[in-house]
């Protein structure tokens, strides 16, 4: 089961990052022009949030369902940069990014004007994407699970 989750956790970000970039560009164009904020764009934003939550859930299941013994010796875990990245920095930053993306979607839903909706998505999703890019294990991501 762990191998299946690992592969899903590895391959899902390819779709996720592509959709995130598309959504950011579309929202930016709505924000900077007089284009309407369509229902289709709102659905795409929601799909990004759902994929974010799915990715986080899979990662947390992998972390706490299969690797809980890693947290028995926190001194060793925090002393090793590779282990600290994998078990502390990466999950914490990804959870924070998911929270920011969720906040951006919620603020977008509450805004009245199309430009305010799109601006909220661009700002909050953009910060979330920056955090994701900051703590993503790029070497493993680009070479395979």
Protein Blocks (a to p, Z undefined) as FASTA:
>chain_A
ZZmmmmmmmmmmmmmmmmmmmmmmmmmmmmmmcbdcdfklmmmmmmmmmmmmmmmmmmmm
mmmmmmmmmmmmmmlmmmpmklmmmmmmmmmmmmmmmmmmmmmmmmmmmpmblklmmmmm
mmmmmmmmmmmmmmccfklmmnoZZ
